[in-house]
Amino acid sequence: MKKFLLTAAIALTAMSQAWAVTDGQTYAEFDGLKIANQWIFDRVHTTKDYMANDICNTRARTAVMDDGVIYVGRSEEKMCIVGNDTVMQSVLHRFSVKDGSQMADLPLTLNGAPYSRFLGVASVGKDNFHHIWVAPMTSNAQAMVPIYMVDTESGELTLMGNLSKGEAIERTDYLDVVGDITCEQAKCTIMTVAGSGSDPGSPSVYCWTMEQGESGADNWEGGFEGDVFVDFTEYYPETCTGFSLAPVVKMLLGEDEETRYDGELFYIDCFGRDPVLYSKDGSLIDTFENAPDEVKQRDKNANGTCEFSVDGRHFLAYPKGQYDKDGNGCQAYICEFTDEELTLGSLDMRWQVPADSLGKVSDTGLRIHCINTETEIDEKGNEVVTLFTFKAYNGMAVYKIGKNVGGDTPEPGLPGDINNDGVVDITDVNIVLNIVLGKDDAAKYQGRADTDGNGEVDITDVNFVLNKVLGK
């Protein structure tokens, strides 16, 4: 009987996929809001499976979550023969937001041929109307920035913008898009920042816009009152005179329909600095200067931000740091604005996700940390935010934030509730089974994995939790 139940447990684990594992952490509740990990796929919690996956590669630099699907862009991955030439095709790897299970890959084509541009999908993102887009890295010898919309059924790319850098022909890495990239349902604004590894860096920020109803890859206008770039002069810290390595820009949505997709306010986060809030006239709007020390990045070399709200409360998520500096493990801070003006100085720490680590391996200087969210209304009318965090070459995870994210009637401490999230499910089976197989540490679960209290975690404990899941 025990052998049968162990076999059943292993079968259930396999069905749930190797990465349908949680981070095993318990997170504090703040004024009725909770956070719970749904699954994690990384170097720390699913080491062998993650390292064997194609997304564990430094060419898989960015990822985005949209409408239940995660897209991880990997440049130059799939070898293809075209005539007498061998080309390396870019691929989007897809995963289910719900449970982390891997979906069919999406090899990318352009004009019917394999899309093989160097670092061709350095950026993958979404607009506000569920269009997935990709864009390559461009060098300081390339005067245009192309951006493509992805047909998520076929993988065919459509050139949506051939964006001129004007007279500021500098390197670009990562783009941001708000509005509708097709311009059918709304206007669109695209931004990026010149990146430079040399001191003092580059001051140039690029912006392009197109009004609703217009079209044409070559018809984008400059987003800075007709100019395609502006050289910024205000920085934080004040000693800076430009933007350095792999800068990331993140636009905020306007407060009304008329300005929603103008990109008037935006964060810029670049190597060696905390995020800074700017306006399109180049003015520095807000910094971390007056923020509590606990919310400042422990290592300022990872770039990326995400503002979101839930139940009328406003939050900012951004990297704690990258790699293993000062105890960093590619984690993200989630902090709450505590004043009505949403100033960075009012940020108060809420959670660090994961509480332990995604991984501590250098991504060879990619710098970017991708974080994005989606909001839904649960059956009780409460907002629930799904937060996705991705650090290249280290891992990714999905979290839920809301009032009832641990289950409809959460009761932490239930027998068999190993991760203490209020429900007994396949995740708890996975945890105990991994402890038995030597892949996890029982001490992290404060005795909950030893369900019979005999001082060790063994097959009996696996059977106990499995029977709870099976309703026995």
Salt bridges, closest charged atoms under 4 A:
ASP42 OD2 - HIS45 ND1 2.88
ASP66 OD1 - LYS126 NZ 3.99
ASP66 OD1 - HIS130 ND1 2.83
GLU76 OE1 - ARG59 NH1 2.61
GLU77 OE2 - ARG74 NH1 3.91
GLU77 OE1 - HIS93 NE2 2.67
ASP105 OD1 - HIS93 ND1 2.92
ASP127 OD2 - HIS131 ND1 2.74
ASP173 OD1 - ARG171 NH2 2.83
ASP176 OD1 - LYS250 NZ 3.87
ASP180 OD1 - HIS131 ND1 3.09
GLU211 OE2 - LYS187 NZ 3.45
GLU257 OE2 - ARG260 NH2 3.23
ASP262 OD1 - LYS187 NZ 2.89
ASP274 OD2 - LYS300 NZ 2.85
ASP293 OD1 - LYS296 NZ 3.86
ASP311 OD2 - LYS403 NZ 3.97
ASP324 OD1 - LYS360 NZ 3.93
GLU336 OE2 - ARG313 NE 2.89
GLU336 OE1 - ARG350 NE 2.81
ASP348 OD2 - ARG350 NH1 3.29
ASP356 OD2 - HIS45 NE2 2.76
ASP363 OD2 - LYS391 NZ 2.39
GLU374 OE2 - LYS126 NZ 3.52
GLU376 OE2 - LYS400 NZ 3.00
ASP440 OD1 - LYS444 NZ 3.09
